[in-house]
Amino acid sequence: MSKPAAPVDLFGKVLRVRRPRYEASLERAEIRAVPARAERIRWVAKAIPKGTGFLMGMDTFYVFEEAKSCYIYGHFVATVLMSAAFIEHWFAGKLHNLGFHKEANGGLAAAIGCARSRNLVPNALLDRIDRLRLIRNPFAHLKDMDHEHSLGARSVAMRKHPDQVLEQDAQEALSLMYAVALYTFRAA
């Protein structure tokens, strides 16, 4: 296959084609982001070891992978949302397999309640999952700005910048996502 001919002016002189400014700007931003992204890749590699295989449906698998990718690229709200979605997928599947169909379809709070009341998962893990659910809720469901689980209220209470709180939330969400896949419903 031959290369397309370079554009020329009326006199046959080759025109210099400039790339749009946004491309150069995007490239500079990408280069500046590499060190932080590399650090997040290292963190994910430690938190979720490679080669850890879990049997899961395709949708659930993509949610798992997307949560990790969101974190690596610094999309911390998306990481929290995707991690909570993965946990809900995982719980729903496990509860459904155990015959708890209503609870499996009732959302994360119902799944946590079912697992807690039947001692299917250690309470410490369920407490962490419920905290993630509460942190996720203001992003998924509109809440007042001063709601106790909103990012603003939590940032003020913790005396930390919202970016720091979000990154910490994202790390906890990913760690929890891995723990859920690794430890929950061992007998199921």
C-alpha positions in Angstrom: 0.0 0.0 0.0 1.5 3.4 -1.0 1.7 6.4 1.2 -0.9 9.2 0.5 0.5 12.1 -1.4 1.4 15.1 0.6 -0.8 18.1 0.0 0.6 20.7 -2.4 -0.3 24.4 -3.2 -1.2 25.7 -6.7 2.5 25.9 -7.6 3.3 22.3 -6.5 5.0 23.3 -3.3 4.4 20.8 -0.5 2.3 22.3 2.2 3.3 21.9 5.8 0.4 20.3 7.7 0.2 21.5 11.2 -1.6 19.4 13.8 -4.3 21.1 15.8 -3.3 22.9 19.0 -5.4 20.6 21.1 -3.3 17.6 20.0 -0.1 19.3 21.2 -1.8 20.4 24.4 -3.1 16.8 25.0 0.3 15.4 24.4 1.9 17.7 26.9 -0.7 16.9 29.5 -0.2 13.2 28.9 3.6 13.5 29.4 3.1 15.4 32.7 0.6 12.7 33.9 3.0 9.8 33.3 4.8 9.8 36.8 1.5 9.9 38.7 0.0 7.3 36.5 3.0 5.1 36.9 2.8 5.4 40.7 -0.9 4.3 40.5 0.0 1.4 38.3 2.5 0.3 40.9 -0.1 0.6 43.6 -2.6 -1.5 41.7 0.0 -4.1 41.0 0.6 -4.5 44.8 -3.1 -4.3 45.7 -4.4 -6.6 43.0 -1.7 -9.2 42.1 -1.6 -10.1 38.4 -2.6 -13.6 37.5 -5.4 -13.7 40.1 -8.1 -15.4 38.2 -11.7 -15.2 39.2 -14.6 -16.9 37.4 -17.1 -14.2 36.5 -19.4 -13.1 33.8 -18.2 -10.8 31.0 -20.1 -7.7 32.3 -18.6 -8.3 35.8 -15.1 -8.8 34.4 -15.3 -5.5 32.4 -16.5 -3.7 35.5 -13.5 -5.1 37.5 -11.0 -4.1 34.8 -12.6 -0.7 34.2 -12.4 0.1 38.0 -8.6 -0.5 37.9 -8.2 1.5 34.7 -10.2 4.4 36.2 -7.9 4.6 39.2 -4.8 4.4 37.0 -6.0 7.4 34.9 -6.9 9.4 38.0 -10.7 9.1 37.7 -11.4 8.5 41.4 -15.1 9.0 41.4 -15.5 6.5 38.6 -13.2 4.1 40.5 -15.6 4.3 43.5 -18.6 3.8 41.3 -17.2 0.9 39.3 -15.8 -0.8 42.4 -19.2 -0.6 44.1 -20.8 -1.9 40.9 -18.4 -4.8 40.8 -19.2 -5.7 44.5 -22.9 -5.5 43.7 -22.5 -7.8 40.7 -20.4 -10.3 42.7 -22.8 -10.3 45.7 -25.9 -10.6 43.4 -24.4 -13.5 41.6 -23.4 -15.3 44.8 -26.8 -14.7 46.5 -28.6 -15.8 43.4 -26.7 -19.1 43.3 -27.7 -19.6 47.0 -31.4 -19.1 46.2 -31.7 -15.6 47.6 -33.2 -14.1 44.4 -35.1 -11.2 45.9 -32.1 -10.0 47.9 -29.8 -10.6 44.9 -32.0 -8.2 42.8 -32.5 -5.7 45.6 -29.4 -3.7 45.3 -26.2 -3.5 47.4 -27.9 -2.6 50.7 -30.2 -5.6 50.4 -27.3 -7.9 49.5 -25.3 -6.7 52.5 -28.3 -7.2 54.8 -28.9 -10.7 53.5 -25.2 -11.7 53.8 -25.1 -10.2 57.3 -28.3 -11.9 58.6 -27.1 -15.3 57.3 -23.5 -14.9 58.3 -22.3 -15.5 54.8 -19.5 -12.9 54.9 -17.5 -11.6 57.9 -19.1 -8.6 59.5 -15.8 -6.6 59.2 -15.9 -7.0 55.4 -19.6 -6.1 55.3 -18.9 -3.0 57.3 -16.3 -1.9 54.8 -18.7 -2.6 51.9 -21.5 -0.7 53.5 -19.1 2.3 54.1 -18.2 2.2 50.4 -21.9 2.1 49.5 -22.5 5.2 51.6 -19.6 7.0 50.0 -20.8 6.0 46.6 -24.4 7.2 47.2 -23.9 10.9 46.8 -22.2 10.3 43.4 -25.0 8.0 42.3 -28.0 9.6 43.9 -28.3 13.4 44.3 -27.8 14.4 48.0 -27.7 17.8 49.7 -24.2 19.5 49.6 -23.9 19.1 53.4 -25.0 15.4 53.5 -22.7 13.6 55.9 -21.4 11.2 53.2 -20.9 13.9 50.5 -17.3 14.6 49.4 -17.5 18.2 50.7 -18.7 17.2 54.2 -16.2 14.4 54.4 -13.3 16.6 53.2 -14.1 19.2 55.8 -14.5 16.6 58.6 -11.1 15.0 57.6 -9.4 18.4 57.0 -8.1 17.1 53.7 -8.4 18.4 50.1 -11.2 16.6 48.2 -8.6 15.2 45.8 -6.8 13.5 48.6 -10.1 12.1 50.1 -11.1 10.8 46.6 -7.8 9.1 46.0 -8.0 7.5 49.4 -11.6 6.4 48.7 -10.6 5.0 45.3 -7.8 3.0 46.9 -10.1 1.6 49.6 -12.7 0.8 46.9 -10.2 -1.2 44.8 -8.8 -3.0 47.8 -12.3 -3.9 48.9 -13.3 -5.0 45.4 -10.3 -7.5 45.4 -11.1 -8.6 48.9 -14.7 -9.3 48.0 -13.7 -11.4 45.0 -11.1 -13.2 47.0 -12.8 -13.9 50.3 -16.6 -13.8 50.0 -18.9 -16.7 50.0 -16.1 -19.3 50.3 -18.6 -22.0 51.1 -20.9 -21.0 48.2 
